[in-house]
């Protein structure tokens, strides 16, 4: 099975999810440090649609810049995430079974 993780190596939950993926037999893993190589706005929209969540649910609200998006719609949130990827909550994992925002890391099991 192929899996892609949008990963931030400074995040404990992201590191835990990556470790779970690396321990899973038969996984062809792609690791994307999304702060260095951010997904496009369209890619984010597709990922959130596959995950069954809104862009607002994928917003990292702990970031100061997220406060400016309090009343914003999905399009504005996606634009902001594309411009400043620190606003993307992590880790996002995609397999052929779906996409999950793996918070907590155990949500990964739903798509393995």
Phi and psi restraints in degrees (value plus and minus 20) as a CYANA .aco file:
   2 UNK   PHI    -110.1   -70.1
   2 UNK   PSI     122.1   162.1
   3 UNK   PHI    -161.0  -121.0
   3 UNK   PSI     121.3   161.3
   4 UNK   PHI    -143.4  -103.4
   4 UNK   PSI     109.6   149.6
   5 UNK   PHI    -135.0   -95.0
   5 UNK   PSI     109.2   149.2
   6 UNK   PHI    -112.0   -72.0
   6 UNK   PSI      85.2   125.2
   7 UNK   PHI    -137.4   -97.4
   7 UNK   PSI     124.9   164.9
   8 UNK   PHI    -142.6  -102.6
   8 UNK   PSI      90.0   130.0
   9 UNK   PHI     -83.0   -43.0
   9 UNK   PSI     -34.4     5.6
  10 UNK   PHI    -106.6   -66.6
  10 UNK   PSI     -26.3    13.7
  11 UNK   PHI    -119.1   -79.1
  11 UNK   PSI     105.0   145.0
  12 UNK   PHI     -82.0   -42.0
  12 UNK   PSI     -61.8   -21.8
  13 UNK   PHI     -85.4   -45.4
  13 UNK   PSI     -59.2   -19.2
  14 UNK   PHI     -85.1   -45.1
  14 UNK   PSI     -62.5   -22.5
  15 UNK   PHI     -83.8   -43.8
  15 UNK   PSI     -59.6   -19.6
  16 UNK   PHI     -84.1   -44.1
  16 UNK   PSI     -62.7   -22.7
  17 UNK   PHI     -85.3   -45.3
  17 UNK   PSI     -62.1   -22.1
  18 UNK   PHI     -81.4   -41.4
  18 UNK   PSI     -62.1   -22.1
  19 UNK   PHI     -82.2   -42.2
  19 UNK   PSI     -59.3   -19.3
  20 UNK   PHI     -83.3   -43.3
  20 UNK   PSI     -62.1   -22.1
  21 UNK   PHI     -84.2   -44.2
  21 UNK   PSI     -63.0   -23.0
  22 UNK   PHI     -86.1   -46.1
  22 UNK   PSI     -48.1    -8.1
  23 UNK   PHI    -104.1   -64.1
  23 UNK   PSI     -31.7     8.3
  24 UNK   PHI    -100.7   -60.7
  24 UNK   PSI     102.4   142.4
  25 UNK   PHI     -86.9   -46.9
  25 UNK   PSI     122.9   162.9
  26 UNK   PHI      59.8    99.8
  26 UNK   PSI      -8.8    31.2
  27 UNK   PHI    -109.6   -69.6
  27 UNK   PSI     107.3   147.3
  28 UNK   PHI    -114.2   -74.2
  28 UNK   PSI      82.7   122.7
  29 UNK   PHI    -119.3   -79.3
  29 UNK   PSI     112.8   152.8
  30 UNK   PHI    -135.4   -95.4
  30 UNK   PSI     105.4   145.4
  31 UNK   PHI    -129.2   -89.2
  31 UNK   PSI     102.5   142.5
  32 UNK   PHI    -135.9   -95.9
  32 UNK   PSI      95.8   135.8
  33 UNK   PHI     -97.0   -57.0
  33 UNK   PSI      76.4   116.4
  34 UNK   PHI     -88.5   -48.5
  34 UNK   PSI     -35.7     4.3
  35 UNK   PHI     -95.5   -55.5
  35 UNK   PSI     -49.4    -9.4
  36 UNK   PHI    -110.0   -70.0
  36 UNK   PSI     -54.3   -14.3
  37 UNK   PHI    -151.0  -111.0
  37 UNK   PSI      57.7    97.7
  38 UNK   PHI     -92.1   -52.1
  38 UNK   PSI     127.7   167.7
  39 UNK   PHI     -89.3   -49.3
  39 UNK   PSI     133.1   173.1
  40 UNK   PHI     -90.8   -50.8
  40 UNK   PSI     146.6   186.6
  41 UNK   PHI     -77.3   -37.3
  41 UNK   PSI     -65.5   -25.5
  42 UNK   PHI     -84.4   -44.4
  42 UNK   PSI     -58.9   -18.9
  43 UNK   PHI     -84.1   -44.1
  43 UNK   PSI     -61.6   -21.6
  44 UNK   PHI     -81.2   -41.2
  44 UNK   PSI     -65.6   -25.6
  45 UNK   PHI     -78.4   -38.4
  45 UNK   PSI     -62.8   -22.8
  46 UNK   PHI     -85.4   -45.4
  46 UNK   PSI     -63.4   -23.4
  47 UNK   PHI     -80.8   -40.8
  47 UNK   PSI     -66.1   -26.1
  48 UNK   PHI     -86.5   -46.5
  48 UNK   PSI     -57.4   -17.4
  49 UNK   PHI     -82.3   -42.3
  49 UNK   PSI     -65.6   -25.6
  50 UNK   PHI     -84.9   -44.9
  50 UNK   PSI     -50.5   -10.5
  51 UNK   PHI     -99.6   -59.6
  51 UNK   PSI     -35.8     4.2
  52 UNK   PHI      54.7    94.7
  52 UNK   PSI       8.6    48.6
  53 UNK   PHI    -146.6  -106.6
  53 UNK   PSI     140.5   180.5
  54 UNK   PHI    -106.7   -66.7
  54 UNK   PSI     140.4   180.4
  55 UNK   PHI     -75.8   -35.8
  55 UNK   PSI     -55.5   -15.5
  56 UNK   PHI     -80.1   -40.1
  56 UNK   PSI     -58.6   -18.6
  57 UNK   PHI     -89.5   -49.5
  57 UNK   PSI     -41.8    -1.8
  58 UNK   PHI    -113.5   -73.5
  58 UNK   PSI     -15.5    24.5
  59 UNK   PHI    -104.4   -64.4
  59 UNK   PSI     111.5   151.5
  60 UNK   PHI    -101.0   -61.0
  60 UNK   PSI      72.7   112.7
  61 UNK   PHI     -91.1   -51.1
  61 UNK   PSI     -33.9     6.1
  62 UNK   PHI     -91.8   -51.8
  62 UNK   PSI     -34.8     5.2
  63 UNK   PHI    -102.0   -62.0
  63 UNK   PSI     118.2   158.2
  64 UNK   PHI     -76.2   -36.2
  64 UNK   PSI     -59.1   -19.1
  65 UNK   PHI     -85.1   -45.1
  65 UNK   PSI     -39.2     0.8
  66 UNK   PHI     -88.2   -48.2
  66 UNK   PSI     -47.1    -7.1
  67 UNK   PHI     -79.8   -39.8
  67 UNK   PSI     -53.9   -13.9
  68 UNK   PHI     -88.5   -48.5
  68 UNK   PSI     -32.9     7.1
  69 UNK   PHI    -121.0   -81.0
  69 UNK   PSI      -6.7    33.3
  70 UNK   PHI     -71.8   -31.8
  70 UNK   PSI     -64.9   -24.9
  71 UNK   PHI    -124.0   -84.0
  71 UNK   PSI      -9.2    30.8
  72 UNK   PHI     -97.5   -57.5
  72 UNK   PSI     132.0   172.0
  73 UNK   PHI    -106.3   -66.3
  73 UNK   PSI     156.5   196.5
  74 UNK   PHI     -77.7   -37.7
  74 UNK   PSI     -61.2   -21.2
  75 UNK   PHI     -82.5   -42.5
  75 UNK   PSI     -63.7   -23.7
  76 UNK   PHI     -87.1   -47.1
  76 UNK   PSI     -56.8   -16.8
  77 UNK   PHI     -85.6   -45.6
  77 UNK   PSI     -65.0   -25.0
  78 UNK   PHI     -82.2   -42.2
  78 UNK   PSI     -61.2   -21.2
  79 UNK   PHI     -80.1   -40.1
  79 UNK   PSI     -64.4   -24.4
  80 UNK   PHI     -85.5   -45.5
  80 UNK   PSI     -60.6   -20.6
  81 UNK   PHI     -84.7   -44.7
  81 UNK   PSI     -60.4   -20.4
  82 UNK   PHI     -85.9   -45.9
  82 UNK   PSI     -55.7   -15.7
  83 UNK   PHI     -98.3   -58.3
  83 UNK   PSI     -51.1   -11.1
  84 UNK   PHI    -160.2  -120.2
  84 UNK   PSI      67.5   107.5
  85 UNK   PHI     -83.2   -43.2
  85 UNK   PSI     -31.2     8.8
  86 UNK   PHI     -82.3   -42.3
  86 UNK   PSI     -39.0     1.0
  87 UNK   PHI     -97.4   -57.4
  87 UNK   PSI     -27.2    12.8
  88 UNK   PHI    -103.7   -63.7
  88 UNK   PSI     101.0   141.0
  89 UNK   PHI     -89.0   -49.0
  89 UNK   PSI     126.0   166.0
  90 UNK   PHI    -153.5  -113.5
  90 UNK   PSI     143.4   183.4
  91 UNK   PHI    -110.6   -70.6
  91 UNK   PSI     122.9   162.9
  92 UNK   PHI    -117.7   -77.7
  92 UNK   PSI     113.3   153.3
  93 UNK   PHI    -146.8  -106.8
  93 UNK   PSI     114.6   154.6
  94 UNK   PHI    -141.5  -101.5
  94 UNK   PSI     111.1   151.1
  95 UNK   PHI    -151.6  -111.6
  95 UNK   PSI     158.6   198.6
  96 UNK   PHI     -87.1   -47.1
  96 UNK   PSI     -35.6     4.4
  97 UNK   PHI    -107.0   -67.0
  97 UNK   PSI     -27.8    12.2
  98 UNK   PHI     124.0   164.0
  98 UNK   PSI    -188.1  -148.1
  99 UNK   PHI    -148.4  -108.4
  99 UNK   PSI     120.6   160.6
 100 UNK   PHI    -156.3  -116.3
 100 UNK   PSI     121.2   161.2
 101 UNK   PHI    -105.9   -65.9
 101 UNK   PSI      87.1   127.1
 102 UNK   PHI    -105.9   -65.9
 102 UNK   PSI      47.7    87.7
 103 UNK   PHI    -148.6  -108.6
 103 UNK   PSI      79.4   119.4
 104 UNK   PHI     -98.1   -58.1
 104 UNK   PSI     149.6   189.6
 105 UNK   PHI     -76.8   -36.8
 105 UNK   PSI     -50.2   -10.2
 106 UNK   PHI     -83.4   -43.4
 106 UNK   PSI     -37.1     2.9
 107 UNK   PHI     -81.1   -41.1
 107 UNK   PSI     -39.1     0.9
 108 UNK   PHI     -75.2   -35.2
 108 UNK   PSI     -58.0   -18.0
 109 UNK   PHI     -76.3   -36.3
 109 UNK   PSI     -46.3    -6.3
 110 UNK   PHI     -86.1   -46.1
 110 UNK   PSI     -40.7    -0.7
 111 UNK   PHI    -140.9  -100.9
 111 UNK   PSI      -4.0    36.0
